[in-house]
Amino acid sequence: MEKAASLVFPGAILGSIVVGFLGFFITAGVSYPGIASSPAAENIAFVDVNNHNSRTLVQSPEIKCEVSRQFPKSVSKWCATITKYAKQYHLPPDLIAAMVWQESGGNPKAYSSSGAVGLMQIMPSDGIAASFMCSGGACFANRPSMAQLMDPEFNIKYGARMLAGLVKKHGGYREALKAYGPMDSGYYYADKVLSIYKRYGN
């Protein structure tokens, strides 16, 4: 009996090691010949959040689009990013989409004659915008650079955060949009964006 046990015990250890090893790769979504991974495992996206030796796998969930299909493709192509930051700053995704359409038509490289940049036409710290002077110096000295604002995700995040701050300050979308839009244009910009929002939004 003791001899039989000595033969079985190493086999049990080896079997558990193999099962554990295969289980690790299946869980990580890695497929090998003869190992069937589940559809869920194949659809999981992972990102490396460390730079060097250790590797941490973090699931990156898909963002459900909440922008109305009524918007043109040039705007709806940014749906995931718009939805992500609209929800993060407690704004309607269709309102951000309406701003993108009004501001740039969905062109991430848009650059206005006044120096505004990107999808949501934000004034940067450099370029033409640097020439606008206020009592304390350059009006937009604390803004991001043109290069940063040319990045679609950065631009939408910054614009959504700015609008959220204006809504909090002014107490409503119309007043916030008036403050966001061009100076001395009254409610023209605000009403234009709200018209697009109401017409094409969900």
N, C-alpha and C positions, 0 to 999 in steps of 0.2 A: 504493500500500500504506500509506503514512504517513497519507493522508487517511482511509482506511477504518478504520485503528486509532484515529484520534482520535474517530471516531463511535462505535465500539464501547466504548471505555474508560469514558466517562461513563455509558453505559447499564449497564455491569457494576457500577459503583459504586452507582448508583441502585437497581439490583435487590438488591444485598447489603444496603443500608440498609433497604429495605422488608421483606425476609425477616427481618432481625434484629429490626426493630420488631414485626412480627407474632409472631415467636417469643417475644419478651418477654411479650406479653400472654397468649399461650397458656400459657406456663409459669406465669404468675401466676394462672391459673385464671379470667381474664376472658373472657367470651364476647361476640363481635360477630357481627352478621348475616353469614352466609357463611363464618364461621370455626368449625369444629367442634372444640370442646375435648374431651379425653378424659374418661371417667367419673372417672378418678383425679384429674384436675385439678379437676373440679367438687366433689369430696368433700374437698379439702384446705382446712382452716381456717387462717387467718392472723391473728396479733395484732400490733398496733403496740406495740413495746416502747420506743419513744422518745416524748417528749412534744411536741417542737417541730418543727424544720426537717427533719432527716433521718428517713427511715422505713426501719426494718429489718423484714423479713417473716420470721416464725419459724413453722414448722409446729407446730400444736397437735394431737398425736396423740390419738385416741380411747382411752379407758380401758375395757378389757374387764371386764365385771362378774364378780366372783368370789364374790359372796354367794349363798348357797343360795336357790333359789326357794321353799323351804318357809317362809321368813319372810313375814309379812304385807306388803301393799303400803305401809303406813305406814312400814315400815322399808326395804323393798327400793327405794323411790323414791330413797334416798340411796346406792344401790349404788356408783355411780362414785366418789363422795367417800370412802366407807368403804374401797373397794378401794385407792384411791390412797394413803391415809395408812396403812392397815394394812400394805401392802407397803413403804412408805417406812420404817416403824419395825419391820419384820420380825415382824409379828403376823398371825394368821389373820384374814382378813376376816370370817368368820362369828363370831368371838369379839367383834369390835367391834360387829357387827350384834346379837348377843345382848345386849350392854351397852346399846345404843341402845334396844332393845325393853324391857328391864328398867327402864331409867332414865326414859325419856320416852314410850315407845310410838311414837316417831318424830315427836313434836311438837317442832319447833324453838323454840317459844316457851314450853315448859314451865318453870314456876317453882315450886319446892317451898316448903313452909312453913319450911324451914330456910334458904332463900335460894339453893339450887343452881339453876343456869340451863342451859337448852338441851337438846339431844339427848342429851348424855352427863352432864347434871346436874353441872356443875362449879361450885364455890364461887367467886364473883367477889370483887373487892376492895371493891365497894360494895354498897348495898342492905342487906338483913338480915344478910348475911354479914359486913359491916363491924363488927357488934356482938360477934363472937366474938373474945375476947382471949386471947392467950397470954403467956408470961413476957416476951417481947421486944416486945410490943405487939399490934396487930391480927393475928390468925392468918393472914389471907389478903391482907395488904397488897401482896404481890408478884404477885397474880393479875391477870388481865385484868379489864376492866370488864364489867358486865352487857350493855352495848350490843355489845361485841365478841363475847361468848359467845352472843348471840342469833343471830349469823351462823352458819348450819349448817356451812359448810366450816371456818371458824375453830374452831368448837366440836369438831368431829370430829378435826381436826388436833391441837388442844391435848390432847384426851382421849387420843388414841392415843399421843402423845408421853409423856404422863404415865404411862400404863400401861406403856409400854416401859421407862421409867426404873424403875418399881416391879418389873418382872420382872427386870431386871438386878440390882437391889438385893436382892430376896428369893429369886431363883433359880427361880421357878415361877409359873404362872398363878394357882393357888389362893391362895397367900400374897400375890401382887400385888393380886389382886381384893379380898382382905380389907382391905388397906391403902387401896385405892381407895374402898371402900364406906363406909357410915356408921360412925362411931365406936361402940364398945361393942356392936356387933351380932355379934361373933364371926365365924364362917364362914357365917352365914346368907346374906349378900349374895353372897359368892363362890360358894357352892354353888348358889344360885339361877341365877346367870349361867351357870355351867358346865353346869347341867342343861339350860338353853335351848340352849346351844351344842352339846351332845351330841345333843339331840333334833332340832333343826332344821338343824344344820350339815351340810355335805357329808361 
